Amino acid sequence: MPVSPYFDRITPAFLTGHQLDELLALGWYRMHQTVFTCSHIGQAELHRVHWLRYQVNQITPRTSHRKIRRRCRSFRTVVENFTEIQQAHIALHNQYRASIDFDGAGSIHECLFGDDNSTHNIFNTKCISVFDGDKLVAGGYFDVGAIAVASILHFYHPNHAGYSLGKWMMLATLDYMRENNLQIYYPGYVVQGVPKMNYKLFLGIAHARYFDPQTFEWKIFNDSILLT
């Protein structure tokens, strides 16, 4: 049954890990320093979105995962608490932004905080940095709840596009989750009619679940939902 378009947003003054878990489980997601939910994106033409999640203990290594791990094995990946946006990340994101041909965050600050100058963060955010030798070649951010993690932003140097660094940072996030006994991974959404978002399924379609806003259930993913 088609879903009528909807959009909603809340602005918590603070957010505990358990509260973030509860919101994610209801199909809500971070936007700057707010939390939102929606059924469609687009202006001239609406496209249905489907929020995704994975149970980490169900994800099994796939050939594509092993290939990316081999490709990136010489890189050094650091996950640390986010305190402020590093200048090296800003410079790298600018290079990445100039190389892409689709809409994305205008800046890291815009993605994390919106258009104002505030740096107050209600989320427990982690920062990923990937180095090739001493050179920063990829970066990203994810939020941590009590048992869940939500990826927020990934970017990489255009010269390293062939390394699948966006997917590598998803795998690195899963490694962090396993090390810290975190159980549910939210990579964002896929979009009907916009196949470039389908990379979020590379962890394994058989283990992906999508949120049904009519039943408030997470259902087994199938390709047919991208047609509705």
C-alpha positions in Angstrom: 0.0 0.0 0.0 1.5 3.4 -0.9 2.6 5.6 1.9 1.3 9.2 2.0 4.3 11.6 2.1 5.3 12.8 5.5 8.1 14.7 7.2 8.6 15.5 10.9 11.5 16.8 13.0 12.2 17.3 16.7 14.9 19.3 18.5 15.9 17.7 21.8 17.9 19.8 24.2 19.9 16.7 25.0 19.8 13.0 23.9 20.8 9.9 25.8 22.1 6.8 24.1 18.9 4.9 24.9 16.8 7.8 23.5 18.8 7.7 20.3 18.3 4.0 20.0 14.6 4.4 20.5 14.3 7.1 17.8 16.4 5.1 15.3 14.2 2.1 15.9 11.2 4.2 14.9 12.7 5.4 11.6 14.1 8.7 12.8 17.6 9.9 12.0 20.0 12.8 12.8 19.8 16.0 10.8 22.4 18.6 12.2 21.4 18.9 15.9 17.8 17.7 15.3 16.3 14.3 14.7 13.9 13.8 11.7 11.9 11.3 9.9 10.5 11.3 6.3 8.9 9.1 3.7 10.1 10.8 0.5 12.8 13.2 -0.7 12.8 15.4 -3.7 11.1 18.6 -4.9 10.0 18.5 -8.5 9.6 14.7 -8.2 9.2 12.8 -4.9 11.1 9.6 -4.4 10.2 7.1 -1.7 12.9 6.4 0.9 13.4 3.2 3.0 15.4 3.4 6.2 17.8 0.5 6.7 19.3 -1.3 9.6 21.4 -4.4 10.2 22.0 -6.7 13.2 25.8 -6.7 13.4 26.0 -10.4 14.6 24.1 -11.5 11.4 26.5 -9.8 9.0 28.9 -12.4 7.6 32.0 -11.7 5.5 31.4 -11.6 1.8 33.7 -11.7 -1.2 33.3 -7.9 -1.7 34.1 -7.3 2.0 37.3 -9.3 1.8 38.4 -7.5 -1.4 37.9 -4.1 0.2 39.8 -5.2 3.3 42.7 -6.4 1.2 42.7 -3.2 -0.9 42.8 -1.0 2.2 45.0 -3.2 4.4 48.0 -0.8 4.1 45.9 2.1 5.4 45.8 3.2 9.1 42.3 3.8 10.4 41.7 5.7 13.6 38.3 6.0 15.4 38.3 8.6 18.2 35.8 10.8 20.1 34.7 13.8 18.2 35.5 17.1 19.9 35.9 19.6 17.1 36.2 19.5 13.3 39.8 19.0 12.3 41.3 21.3 9.7 42.6 18.3 7.8 39.1 16.9 7.6 37.8 20.3 6.3 40.4 20.4 3.6 39.7 16.8 2.5 35.9 17.3 2.5 36.4 20.4 0.3 38.3 18.3 -2.2 35.7 15.5 -2.1 32.9 18.0 -2.5 34.4 19.5 -5.6 34.7 16.1 -7.2 31.2 14.7 -6.8 28.3 15.2 -9.2 25.4 14.9 -6.7 24.1 16.9 -3.8 25.9 16.5 -0.6 26.7 18.4 2.6 28.2 21.7 1.7 30.6 21.4 4.6 31.2 19.1 7.6 29.9 21.9 9.9 26.7 22.1 7.9 26.2 18.4 8.2 26.8 18.2 11.9 25.5 21.5 13.1 23.5 23.2 10.4 23.9 26.8 9.1 24.6 28.6 12.4 27.8 28.9 14.3 26.9 26.6 17.1 29.2 23.7 18.0 27.0 22.3 20.8 26.6 18.5 20.0 23.8 16.6 21.6 25.0 13.3 20.1 27.8 11.0 21.1 29.8 11.3 17.9 32.9 9.4 16.8 35.3 10.6 14.1 37.0 8.2 11.6 40.3 9.1 9.9 41.9 6.9 7.3 45.6 7.5 6.5 47.8 6.4 3.6 51.1 6.8 5.2 50.9 10.3 6.8 48.3 11.5 4.3 44.6 11.7 5.3 42.7 10.1 2.5 39.2 9.5 4.1 37.1 10.7 7.0 33.7 10.2 8.5 31.4 10.5 11.5 29.0 8.2 13.2 26.8 8.5 16.3 26.7 6.0 19.1 23.7 5.1 21.2 23.4 2.5 24.0 23.4 -0.5 21.6 23.1 1.2 18.1 25.3 3.2 15.7 24.2 5.5 12.9 26.6 6.6 10.1 26.3 10.3 9.4 29.0 11.3 6.8 31.8 9.8 4.8 34.2 11.5 2.4 37.5 10.7 0.7 40.2 12.0 -1.6 39.2 11.9 -5.2 42.5 10.2 -6.1 41.6 7.3 -3.8 38.1 6.7 -5.2 39.1 3.3 -6.5 39.7 2.0 -3.0 35.9 2.0 -2.1 36.8 4.0 1.0 33.1 4.8 1.8 32.4 1.1 2.1 35.7 0.6 3.9 34.5 3.1 6.6 31.3 1.1 6.9 33.4 -2.0 7.6 35.6 -0.1 10.0 32.5 1.1 11.8 31.3 -2.5 12.1 34.7 -3.4 13.5 34.3 -0.7 16.1 30.9 -1.9 17.0 32.0 -5.5 17.5 34.9 -4.4 19.7 32.4 -2.4 21.8 29.5 -4.8 21.9 27.2 -2.6 19.9 24.5 -4.5 18.1 22.4 -2.5 15.5 23.9 -0.6 12.6 21.9 2.2 10.8 23.5 3.2 7.5 20.7 5.6 6.5 18.2 5.0 3.7 17.9 3.8 0.2 15.8 5.7 -2.3 13.4 4.4 -4.9 14.7 5.4 -8.4 18.1 6.6 -7.1 20.4 3.6 -7.4 23.5 5.4 -6.2 22.2 5.0 -2.7 22.1 1.2 -3.0 25.8 0.9 -1.8 24.4 0.7 1.7 23.2 -2.8 0.8 26.6 -4.2 0.2 26.8 -5.5 3.7 24.4 -8.2 2.6 20.9 -7.8 1.3 19.8 -11.0 3.0 20.6 -9.3 6.4 19.2 -5.9 5.6 15.9 -4.8 7.2 13.8 -1.8 6.2 11.3 0.2 8.3 7.6 -0.1 7.5 6.0 3.1 8.9 2.5 1.6 8.6 3.3 -1.3 10.9 6.3 0.2 12.8 8.1 -3.1 12.0 11.6 -3.8 10.5 11.0 -6.2 7.6 13.2 -8.3 5.5 14.6 -6.2 2.6 13.7 -7.1 -0.9 14.4 -5.4 -4.2 10.7 -4.9 -5.0 10.4 -2.1 -2.3 12.6 0.1 -4.5 9.8 0.1 -7.0 7.2 1.4 -4.6 
